[in-house]
């Protein structure tokens, strides 16, 4: 089965769920022989519902989000003046992608995107740049 991997760059603050203080990335091509698999829409719903995600923005700013079972999300993102609130919604679309529609309160920035989620062993990934086998895959930090 061929899986299309695609990432779209979103202007300003894109909350990328990657772990650690630096963005640890491998390409899809590097992870494919190790057995990375795409999650179904139902698997994505089960993973995110009630989960907490920690990561960094594309600018290296820390964030933390809570995915409520009712489809809302809330949390914070750090900036030069402290933490700014993040509110919005999350869902899974008919393409089996998880989608975020969120606002960062202090800067009144609204953004949205949809991405596929992948699993390799106990780790979760999403494409953060590029597409196809050369897509860079960011590692997720998710807990319940």
C-alpha positions as CSV (number, residue, x, y, z in Angstrom):
1,X,0.0,0.0,0.0
2,X,1.4,3.4,-0.9
3,X,0.8,6.2,1.6
4,X,0.9,9.8,0.6
5,X,2.8,11.9,3.0
6,X,2.4,15.6,2.7
7,X,3.0,18.6,4.9
8,X,1.9,22.2,4.3
9,X,3.6,25.2,5.8
10,X,1.3,27.4,7.8
11,X,2.3,31.1,8.3
12,X,3.1,32.5,11.7
13,X,2.8,30.1,14.7
14,X,2.3,26.5,13.6
15,X,2.1,24.2,16.6
16,X,4.0,21.2,15.6
17,X,3.8,18.3,18.0
18,X,7.5,17.4,18.3
19,X,9.3,16.3,21.4
20,X,12.3,17.7,23.2
21,X,14.0,21.1,22.9
22,X,15.0,20.5,19.3
23,X,13.0,19.2,16.4
24,X,14.1,15.5,16.1
25,X,13.3,14.5,12.5
26,X,13.8,11.6,10.2
27,X,12.3,11.3,6.7
28,X,9.5,9.0,5.9
29,X,11.9,7.0,3.7
30,X,14.2,6.4,6.7
31,X,11.3,5.2,8.9
32,X,9.4,3.1,6.4
33,X,11.8,0.1,6.5
34,X,11.5,0.1,10.3
35,X,7.7,-0.4,10.0
36,X,6.1,3.0,10.4
37,X,2.3,2.8,9.7
38,X,-0.3,5.4,9.1
39,X,-3.1,5.5,11.7
40,X,-6.7,5.1,10.8
41,X,-9.2,7.9,11.7
42,X,-10.5,5.8,14.6
43,X,-7.0,5.2,15.9
44,X,-6.4,8.9,15.8
45,X,-9.6,9.7,17.7
46,X,-8.7,7.1,20.4
47,X,-5.1,8.5,20.7
48,X,-6.0,12.2,20.9
49,X,-9.3,12.1,22.9
50,X,-8.3,13.2,26.4
51,X,-4.6,13.4,25.5
52,X,-2.0,16.0,26.3
53,X,0.5,17.0,23.7
54,X,3.8,18.9,24.4
55,X,6.1,20.2,21.7
56,X,7.6,23.2,20.0
57,X,6.4,25.6,17.3
58,X,8.2,26.0,14.1
59,X,10.0,28.9,15.8
60,X,11.2,26.7,18.7
61,X,8.7,28.0,21.3
62,X,7.4,25.5,23.8
63,X,3.7,24.6,23.9
64,X,1.2,22.3,25.6
65,X,-2.3,21.3,24.4
66,X,-5.1,19.3,25.9
67,X,-7.4,17.5,23.4
68,X,-10.8,17.2,25.1
69,X,-13.1,14.3,24.1
70,X,-15.8,16.8,23.0
71,X,-13.5,18.0,20.2
72,X,-12.2,21.2,21.9
73,X,-8.5,21.9,22.6
74,X,-6.9,24.3,25.0
75,X,-3.5,25.1,26.2
76,X,-0.6,27.6,25.9
77,X,2.3,28.6,23.8
78,X,5.4,30.4,25.1
79,X,6.6,33.7,23.6
80,X,8.9,36.5,24.5
81,X,6.4,37.9,27.0
82,X,5.4,34.6,28.7
83,X,2.6,32.1,27.9
84,X,-0.3,32.9,25.6
85,X,-3.5,30.9,25.7
86,X,-4.5,28.6,22.8
87,X,-8.1,27.6,22.2
88,X,-9.8,25.8,19.4
89,X,-11.2,22.6,18.0
90,X,-9.8,19.3,16.8
91,X,-11.4,16.6,14.6
92,X,-10.7,13.8,12.3
93,X,-11.7,14.3,8.7
94,X,-12.9,11.8,6.0
95,X,-9.2,11.5,4.8
96,X,-8.3,10.0,8.2
97,X,-6.3,13.2,9.1
98,X,-6.5,15.0,12.4
99,X,-7.4,18.7,12.0
100,X,-6.8,21.6,14.3
101,X,-8.5,25.0,14.1
102,X,-7.0,27.2,16.8
103,X,-6.4,30.7,18.0
104,X,-3.4,32.0,20.0
105,X,-5.0,34.7,22.2
106,X,-2.2,37.2,22.9
107,X,-1.4,37.7,19.2
108,X,-4.9,37.0,18.0
109,X,-3.5,34.5,15.5
110,X,-5.9,32.0,14.0
111,X,-4.6,29.0,12.1
112,X,-5.7,25.5,10.9
113,X,-4.3,22.5,9.3
114,X,-4.9,18.8,8.8
115,X,-2.3,16.0,8.9
116,X,-2.0,12.2,9.0
117,X,-0.6,10.6,12.1
118,X,1.9,7.7,12.0
119,X,3.1,5.1,14.5
120,X,6.4,3.3,14.8
121,X,6.7,1.0,17.8
122,X,5.5,3.1,20.8
123,X,6.3,6.4,19.1
124,X,4.0,8.7,17.0
125,X,5.0,11.0,14.2
126,X,3.5,13.5,11.8
127,X,4.9,15.1,8.6
128,X,6.3,18.6,9.4
129,X,7.8,19.6,6.0
130,X,8.2,18.2,2.5
131,X,6.1,15.4,1.0
132,X,6.3,11.9,-0.2
133,X,9.1,9.7,1.0
134,X,11.3,12.8,1.7
135,X,8.8,14.3,4.2
136,X,10.4,15.2,7.5
137,X,8.6,13.4,10.3
138,X,8.3,15.1,13.6
139,X,8.1,12.9,16.7
140,X,5.0,13.5,18.9
141,X,5.0,13.8,22.7
142,X,1.5,12.6,23.7
143,X,0.4,11.4,27.1
144,X,-3.0,10.7,28.8
